[in-house]
Amino acid sequence: MATRVVVLGAGFGGLEVATTVTRECGPDVELTLIDRAEGFVFGFSKLDVMFGRTPPGRVLHRYADLVNPGVRFVSATVTAIDPHTRRIETTAGPFEADLLVVALGADLHPEATPGLLEGGNEFYTVDGAFRAREVLERFDGGRVVVAVTSTPFKCPPAPSETALLMHEFLTSRGLRDRSEIALVMPLGTPIPPSPDASAAVLAAFAEHGIEWHPERLVRGLSDGKALLSDGGELPYDLFLGVPVHRVPEVVAASGMAVDGWVPVDPLTLETRFPGVYAIGDVTSVGTPKAGVFAEGQGAVAAERIVATIRGDAPETRYEGRGICYLEFGHDRIAKVDVTFRAGEKPVGTLVGPSVAFTADKTGFGAERIRRWFGRDWTPADQ
Ligand SMILES: Cc1cc2nc3c(=O)[nH]c(=O)nc-3n(C[C@H](O)[C@H](O)[C@H](O)COP(=O)(O)OP(=O)(O)OC[C@H]3O[C@@H](n4cnc5c(N)ncnc54)[C@H](O)[C@@H]3O)c2cc1C
């Protein structure tokens, strides 16, 4: 009888698990992939849309177009998870799994920051980034504040990239001279595991006159001012915020989360519940919350599931490595190669920034859409 594998969440991590397990196991697996969204959107595509580099219609990869015949995609909201019995309740009915993968990501809560919805914009959800595009279209210059409102948050380089892309955007529209850009970050340096990358980003901020406010958060917005965690205030005309991240409510209710996120064995991605893996942003595995790490963890969970289905002892171990592309604006991109191993200090190296890496980043997106959706795609017109 085929092994029933159920994957909750078709993001970076879930798509990788579903693709690999069905490719390797064929008829020996009955794989169900469940997601409530219409389709997948790369995180970096949100910035592309926000800054008008590509139209919204280009960046949505509809789950209805998934071509892998081994994957049974179910469009539904997961409403309950029993990690003991591996029984799932959804708006499309119940599912039972022999092996379960929880890849539900982090939920975003802009309403948790006082004044953010009324007086600012968040750019981390798909809708928020698409709305911010319209706000930017109308923006006539002034004081721009890009800020993080809580930790942890996805893709720690993204706010720095946003500040740099904002400089490019305002310059190209002739608005830079009458604008200021400030970045508020909880981190001490822009890319903590890579001193070289941090130095390059700080140099770019200095070159472009971007104010850097490290080691603080924005706790709320009031009367056109961002209220900082250190008691300070920053007036703004345009506020772009990274909203509060929380484990999805259905995961919290399942009892799987401890101190906010799902703990896993950092080498195997197994939870404390037999037959239940968790990968990506939903976990507290120790890597940053980013797609490249979710995908790497998905690959390891998938290989371990494949071995289990074949009756072998799973041996693949997670190494904690990921390569991130870092936008500096004006088509200059750097590659940061970082490794987070359990119990060790994270390390990272930088190459670039250079226009030569634009093609690399395009290839990164194209390769995944080919692998997961079986079609040709480029993030923007070349
Ligand atoms: C602006 C921005 C830029 C970024 N840039 C990068 C980058 O350049 N590189 C990089 O590596 N990462 C980047 N990221 C981060 C990256 O997008 C995430 O870390 C990554 O998507 C996490 O993968 P995941 O599989 O854990 O979760 P997700 O990709 O978030 O997938 C979770 C899925 O679960 C579904 N889901 C949640 N709850 C339910 C439910 N109850 N029922 C059904 N379905 C549900 C969601 O619809 C979603 O599809 C960026 C993020 C942002 C916001």
The ligand as an ORCA input file, in Angstrom:
! r2SCAN-3c Opt
* xyz 0 1
  C       9.811     41.187      1.075
  C      10.385     39.814      1.246
  C      11.542     39.462      0.552
  C      12.103     38.196      0.720
  N      13.213     37.860     -0.012
  C      13.754     36.635      0.139
  C      14.898     36.263     -0.621
  O      15.408     37.035     -1.449
  N      15.419     35.026     -0.399
  C      14.871     34.147      0.491
  O      15.387     33.049      0.636
  N      13.785     34.479      1.227
  C      13.207     35.683      1.064
  N      12.098     36.023      1.779
  C      11.584     35.101      2.821
  C      10.772     33.954      2.248
  O       9.718     34.429      1.444
  C      10.183     33.090      3.380
  O      11.119     32.938      4.401
  C       9.801     31.716      2.828
  O       8.718     31.857      1.934
  C       9.461     30.732      3.931
  O       9.121     29.497      3.368
  P       8.129     28.497      4.134
  O       7.950     27.342      3.224
  O       8.597     28.261      5.515
  O       6.772     29.306      4.286
  P       5.916     30.065      3.189
  O       6.656     30.179      1.905
  O       5.438     31.304      3.849
  O       4.694     29.078      2.931
  C       3.711     28.802      3.899
  C       2.433     28.417      3.185
  O       1.476     27.965      4.149
  C       0.201     28.431      3.767
  N      -0.662     28.454      4.964
  C      -0.428     29.090      6.139
  N      -1.417     28.808      7.021
  C      -2.282     27.989      6.381
  C      -3.475     27.325      6.777
  N      -4.016     27.439      8.007
  N      -4.110     26.536      5.871
  C      -3.590     26.374      4.608
  N      -2.460     26.966      4.195
  C      -1.813     27.759      5.065
  C       0.451     29.791      3.178
  O      -0.601     30.156      2.279
  C       1.792     29.598      2.464
  O       1.644     29.297      1.088
  C      11.497     37.268      1.614
  C      10.323     37.614      2.286
  C       9.763     38.868      2.104
  C       8.487     39.199      2.817
*
